[in-house]
Amino acid sequence: MGTMKAPWTTGTLAGIALVLVVCSSNINWGKDHWRTVIQADAKGYYAYLPALFIYHDANLGFFHGIEKGTYYDPNRFYDYRFGYKGKVVDKYFLGTAVAQLPFFLAAHGYAAVTGGLTDGYSKPYVVGVNLAAVAWVLFGLWCMARLLSTYEVPDGWIAFTLVVFMFGTNLFYYAIVAPGMSHAYSFGLCTAFLLLGRRTMTAPSTGRILALGALLGLIILIRPVNALLLLALPILLDDRPSWPDIKKAFTRYWTIVCASGLLAMAVAALQLLYYRIATGDWIVYSYGEEGFHWSDPHVLDILFSYRKGLFLYTPVLLLGLVGLPFLWRRSTFGGGSWLVFLLLLTYVLSSWWNWWYGGSFGSRVFVEYLALFALPAALALQHLAPRWKRMLMTCMVLCIVLCQIQTYQMRYYQIHWEDMDKARYWDVFLRLDRIP
């Protein structure tokens, strides 16, 4: 999908970029608003960068001076450290910090040149985190557009799909309001993985197979559970592969596939290297007693509950499922694989002890998989009869309006980050008049 052949998509991406930067500047960069950008889990994701490049302290000894000193805020204080055998490590995984690294270095250089605080937490660093999230989201949208183009979705419908998934889902929230969380970065990488996966399976090459391994390693380094994305690759096949075809491909590329697997493990092993440096042990489970409850999944809750239901807070994803028959028609194997993967993904994510995943807008753990929902949605826009197409577009636009209103409510705590229920949801539904 070249620039000249996709004017609507190119223009849409440019427009989205402008909106995201303007919104970031308006919401996060003025007055003291920047002080609230990196909070909760985001503090742990980010802490690796100042720890490595400024304080040279894998055990986070600077925590007290920063969190309880210079930038102390009793309303946003959060201890992201984990004690292990008398040592202290970061509770969270370091992949998000890797994705933020170029922007951190740029911010560090800017702070040094302008004579600002080079402590890793002053305003330039926070703006850098915000811009990092925006950049990765834009990269993910670009990859989504390229992926949809491989399904012969016309340029105009791709552009409309990008607008719907940018502003009609909680992707906007995690690009602008909570850019320090991992989801903007995972969205970019996971969408790139799907695009590269489709290209690899249609025209395999050594470079593509190795790149898949590197991407998978970084995806795991951000959120290990997202290794599940490897099981989504069958969705991208146009036809069910025969056993002779599988045997032929494996015979030809088995050494490269093995090398790709080793590359994925090498990238993911950066986390183990950190543990080794910080504690002397290679493996540390920094989540303590937190874990998966495989016999007690909350499938219906994670999809439909008032607390964090995926389809309640992002109903546009449910609308997009009307395109599944078109995906099925194109490839029975791909359509069936889509359903199987969604069931598996939902089971795994809903089995986490804290299935609502703490403070968040909607079900945040599905953000990285938005490209999989965009595929049937775009096919529906392409193939539905005109009357039904107009109806779907109208509903999608209404979903965008709803999502933006709820994002606004979320920013002002009208929608609670964790304790929503039926009564509270309908009490504040579309009530902008209550926002001070």
C-alpha positions in Angstrom: 0.0 0.0 0.0 2.1 2.9 -1.2 1.5 6.5 -0.4 0.2 7.5 -3.8 -2.2 4.5 -3.9 -3.7 5.2 -0.4 -4.4 9.0 -0.1 -7.3 8.5 2.3 -5.2 6.3 4.6 -2.2 8.6 4.4 -4.3 11.7 5.1 -6.1 10.0 8.0 -2.9 8.9 9.7 -1.5 12.5 9.4 -4.8 13.8 10.8 -4.7 11.3 13.7 -1.1 12.3 14.4 -2.0 15.9 14.6 -5.0 15.2 16.9 -2.9 13.1 19.3 -0.2 15.6 19.6 -2.6 18.5 20.1 -4.6 16.5 22.7 -1.4 15.5 24.5 -0.2 19.1 24.6 -3.5 20.3 25.9 -4.1 17.6 28.5 -0.6 16.7 29.7 2.0 19.4 29.0 0.6 22.6 30.5 1.0 24.0 34.0 1.7 21.1 36.4 -0.4 18.5 34.5 2.7 16.7 33.4 3.3 15.5 37.0 0.2 13.2 36.7 1.2 11.4 33.5 3.4 8.7 34.9 1.5 7.0 37.7 0.7 3.5 39.1 2.1 0.7 37.0 3.6 3.1 34.6 6.1 4.2 37.2 7.5 0.7 37.3 7.6 0.3 33.6 9.6 3.5 33.2 11.9 3.2 36.2 14.4 1.0 34.3 15.5 3.9 32.2 16.6 6.3 34.9 17.9 3.3 36.9 20.2 2.3 34.0 21.2 5.5 32.3 21.2 8.1 35.2 21.5 6.4 38.6 23.3 3.2 37.5 21.4 1.3 40.2 19.5 -1.9 39.3 18.1 -2.0 42.9 16.3 1.3 42.5 18.0 3.1 45.4 16.9 6.4 44.0 13.2 5.6 44.8 13.1 7.4 48.1 14.6 10.6 46.7 12.2 10.7 43.8 8.9 9.1 45.0 9.1 10.3 48.6 11.2 13.4 47.8 11.3 15.7 44.8 8.2 14.4 43.1 6.2 13.2 46.1 2.4 13.3 45.7 0.4 11.5 48.4 -2.4 10.9 46.0 -0.3 9.2 43.4 2.5 7.6 45.4 3.0 4.0 44.3 5.7 1.6 45.3 6.6 -0.6 42.3 9.5 -2.3 44.0 9.6 -6.0 45.0 11.8 -7.4 47.8 13.7 -10.6 47.0 16.3 -12.2 49.2 17.3 -8.9 50.8 17.5 -7.2 47.4 15.1 -4.9 45.6 13.9 -5.3 42.0 11.4 -3.6 39.8 8.1 -5.6 40.0 7.3 -5.0 36.3 8.9 -6.1 33.0 11.3 -4.0 31.2 10.0 -4.2 27.6 8.0 -0.9 27.9 11.2 0.9 28.9 13.0 -0.6 25.8 10.2 0.8 23.6 10.5 4.2 25.3 14.3 4.3 25.2 14.8 6.6 22.1 12.4 9.2 23.5 14.1 9.0 26.9 17.5 9.6 25.4 16.2 12.5 23.4 14.5 14.0 26.5 17.7 13.5 28.5 19.7 15.3 25.8 17.2 18.1 25.7 17.2 18.5 29.5 21.0 18.6 29.6 21.4 21.1 26.7 18.7 23.5 28.2 20.1 23.3 31.7 17.0 21.5 33.1 16.9 18.8 35.7 18.5 15.6 34.4 17.0 13.4 37.1 14.9 11.3 34.7 11.6 12.7 36.1 11.4 16.3 35.1 9.0 17.6 32.5 11.1 16.7 29.3 11.2 13.1 30.3 7.4 12.9 30.9 6.7 14.6 27.5 9.1 12.0 26.0 7.0 9.2 27.5 3.8 10.8 26.1 5.4 11.2 22.6 6.7 7.6 22.8 3.1 6.3 23.3 1.8 8.4 20.4 4.5 7.3 18.1 3.9 3.6 18.8 0.2 4.0 18.4 0.7 5.7 15.0 3.1 2.9 14.0 0.5 0.3 15.0 -2.2 2.1 13.0 0.1 2.2 10.0 0.7 -1.5 10.4 -3.0 -2.1 10.7 -3.6 -0.2 7.5 -1.0 -2.3 5.7 -2.5 -5.5 7.1 -6.0 -4.6 5.9 -4.7 -3.8 2.5 -3.5 -7.4 2.1 -7.1 -8.4 2.4 -8.0 -6.1 -0.5 -9.9 -3.7 1.7 -10.2 -0.4 -0.3 -8.3 2.7 0.9 -11.4 4.6 2.0 -12.6 1.8 4.2 -9.2 1.4 5.7 -9.1 5.0 6.6 -12.5 4.9 8.2 -11.5 1.8 10.2 -8.5 3.6 11.5 -10.6 6.5 12.8 -13.1 4.0 14.4 -10.4 2.1 16.2 -8.4 5.1 17.2 -11.3 7.1 18.7 -13.9 4.5 19.3 -11.9 2.3 21.6 -9.7 2.8 24.7 -6.6 3.0 22.5 -7.1 6.8 22.6 -7.1 6.7 26.4 -3.8 4.7 26.5 -2.2 7.0 23.9 -3.1 10.2 25.7 -4.4 9.9 29.2 -2.3 6.9 30.3 0.7 6.9 27.9 3.0 5.3 30.5 1.1 2.1 30.6 2.3 -0.8 28.4 -0.6 -1.0 26.0 0.2 1.6 23.5 3.6 0.0 22.9 2.1 -3.5 22.8 -0.5 -2.4 20.3 2.2 -1.2 18.0 4.4 -4.3 18.3 1.5 -6.8 18.2 0.0 -5.2 15.1 3.5 -5.2 13.4 3.8 -8.9 14.3 0.5 -9.7 12.7 1.4 -7.8 9.5 4.8 -9.4 9.3 3.3 -12.8 10.1 0.9 -12.5 7.2 3.7 -11.4 4.8 5.9 -14.3 6.1 3.3 -16.9 5.5 2.5 -15.7 2.0 6.1 -15.1 1.0 8.5 -16.5 3.6 12.1 -15.3 3.7 15.0 -15.6 6.1 14.8 -11.9 7.0 11.1 -12.0 7.8 11.3 -15.2 9.9 14.1 -13.8 12.0 12.3 -10.4 12.4 9.3 -12.3 13.6 11.4 -13.9 16.4 12.8 -10.5 17.4 9.4 -9.0 17.5 8.0 -11.8 19.5 10.8 -11.5 22.0 10.1 -7.8 22.5 6.4 -8.5 22.8 7.1 -11.0 25.6 9.5 -8.6 27.3 6.7 -6.1 27.6 3.9 -8.4 28.6 4.7 -12.2 28.7 1.1 -13.2 28.3 1.1 -11.7 24.9 3.2 -14.6 23.7 -0.3 -15.9 22.9 -0.2 -13.8 19.8 1.9 -16.6 18.2 -1.3 -18.7 18.2 -3.0 -16.0 16.1 -0.9 -16.6 13.1 -3.3 -19.2 11.6 -5.9 -16.5 11.3 -3.8 -14.8 8.7 -3.8 -17.8 6.3 -6.1 -17.6 3.4 -6.4 -21.4 3.1 -5.9 -24.3 5.5 -2.4 -25.6 4.9 -2.0 -29.2 3.9 0.3 -31.6 5.6 2.6 -31.8 2.6 2.8 -28.0 2.4 3.7 -27.8 6.1 6.3 -30.5 5.8 7.8 -28.8 2.7 8.0 -25.4 4.4 9.5 -26.8 7.6 12.1 -28.8 5.7 13.1 -25.7 3.8 13.2 -23.2 6.7 13.6 -25.3 9.9 17.0 -23.9 10.7 15.8 -20.4 10.3 12.7 -21.1 12.4 14.9 -22.4 15.1 17.2 -19.4 14.9 14.1 -17.2 15.1 13.0 -19.0 18.2 16.5 -18.5 19.8 16.4 -14.8 18.9 13.0 -14.4 20.6 14.4 -16.1 23.7 17.5 -13.9 23.6 15.5 -10.7 23.5 13.1 -11.9 26.3 16.1 -13.0 28.3 17.0 -9.4 28.9 14.6 -9.6 31.8 16.5 -12.5 33.3 19.8 -10.6 32.8 18.3 -7.7 34.8 17.4 -10.1 37.6 20.8 -11.6 37.6 22.5 -8.2 37.9 20.0 -7.0 40.6 19.8 -10.2 42.7 22.4 -12.7 41.6 19.6 -15.1 40.5 18.4 -15.5 37.0 14.7 -16.1 37.7 12.6 -13.9 40.0 8.8 -14.0 40.2 8.2 -10.4 41.2 4.4 -10.6 41.4 4.4 -12.4 44.7 1.1 -14.2 45.4 -0.5 -12.8 42.2 -1.2 -15.3 39.5 -3.7 -17.1 37.3 -6.7 -19.0 38.6 -7.2 -21.4 35.8 -10.2 -23.1 37.3 -12.0 -19.8 38.0 -12.0 -17.7 34.8 -14.3 -14.7 34.6 -15.1 -14.9 31.0 -18.5 -13.2 31.0 -17.2 -10.5 33.5 -14.3 -9.5 31.3 -16.5 -9.3 28.2 -19.8 -7.8 29.5 -19.6 -6.7 33.1 -20.3 -3.1 34.2 -17.0 -3.2 36.0 -14.7 -3.6 33.0 -16.6 -5.4 30.3 -14.8 -5.3 26.9 -18.0 -5.0 24.9 -19.7 -2.7 27.3 -17.0 0.0 27.3 -15.9 -0.6 23.7 -19.1 -1.7 22.0 -17.6 -0.9 18.6 -15.7 -4.1 18.9 -18.9 -6.1 19.2 -20.3 -4.2 16.2 -17.3 -5.2 14.1 -18.0 -8.9 14.7 -20.7 -8.7 12.0 -17.8 -9.0 9.6 -16.8 -12.5 10.8 -19.0 -14.2 8.1 -17.0 -12.4 5.5 -13.7 -13.5 7.0 -15.1 -17.0 7.2 -16.2 -16.8 3.6 -12.8 -15.7 2.5 -11.1 -18.5 4.6 -13.0 -21.0 6.7 -9.7 -21.9 8.3 -8.9 -18.2 9.1 -12.4 -17.5 10.4 -12.5 -20.6 12.6 -9.0 -19.8 13.9 -10.2 -16.2 14.8 -13.0 -17.6 17.0 -10.8 -20.2 18.6 -8.1 -17.6 19.4 -10.6 -15.2 20.9 -12.0 -17.9 23.1 -8.5 -18.9 24.2 -7.3 -15.3 24.7 -10.4 -14.5 26.8 -10.0 -17.6 28.9 -6.4 -16.8 29.7 -6.9 -13.1 30.4 -10.0 -13.6 32.5 -8.1 -16.2 34.6 -5.8 -13.6 36.1 -6.5 -13.2 39.8 -7.4 -9.5 39.2 -9.4 -10.1 36.1 -10.4 -6.4 35.9 -6.7 -5.5 35.9 -6.9 -2.7 38.5 -7.3 0.9 37.6 -8.2 1.2 33.9 -10.6 2.4 31.3 -12.5 -0.7 30.1 -10.7 -4.0 29.6 -7.2 -2.6 28.9 -5.6 -6.0 28.2 -7.4 -6.3 24.9 -5.9 -3.1 23.4 -2.9 -4.9 21.9 -5.2 -7.2 20.0 -7.3 -4.5 18.3 -6.0 -5.3 14.9 -7.7 -8.7 15.1 -11.0 -7.0 15.7 -10.3 -4.4 13.0 -10.1 -7.2 10.4 -13.7 -8.4 10.5 -14.9 -4.8 11.0 -13.2 -3.6 7.8 -14.4 -6.6 5.8 -18.0 -5.8 7.0 -17.6 -2.2 5.8 -16.3 -3.5 2.5 -18.9 -6.2 1.8 -22.2 -5.3 3.5 -25.1 -4.3 1.4 -25.4 -0.5 1.1 -28.3 -0.2 3.5 -26.6 -2.3 6.2 -23.3 -0.6 5.6 -24.8 2.9 6.3 -26.4 1.5 9.4 -23.1 0.0 10.6 -21.2 3.3 9.9 -23.8 5.2 11.8 -23.5 2.9 14.8 -19.7 3.1 14.7 -19.8 6.9 14.7 -22.2 6.8 17.7 -19.7 4.5 19.4 -16.9 7.0 18.8 -19.0 9.7 20.5 -19.8 7.4 23.4 -16.1 6.4 23.8 -14.9 10.0 23.8 -17.6 11.1 26.3 -16.6 8.2 28.6 -12.9 9.0 28.2 -13.7 12.5 29.3 -15.7 11.2 32.2 -12.8 8.8 33.1 -10.4 11.7 33.3 -12.6 13.4 35.8 -13.3 10.3 37.8 -17.0 10.2 36.9 -16.3 6.7 35.7 -14.4 5.0 38.5 -11.1 3.4 37.5 -12.0 0.2 39.4 -15.3 0.1 41.2 -18.0 0.5 38.6 -21.3 -1.3 38.8 -24.7 -1.2 37.1 -26.1 1.5 39.2 -23.1 3.7 39.0 -22.7 3.2 35.2 -26.3 4.3 34.4 -26.2 7.1 37.0 -23.3 8.8 35.1 -24.2 7.6 31.6 -23.5 10.5 29.1 -23.8 13.0 32.1 -21.2 15.6 31.1 -23.1 18.2 33.2 -21.6 16.6 36.4 -18.0 17.3 35.5 -16.7 20.3 37.4 
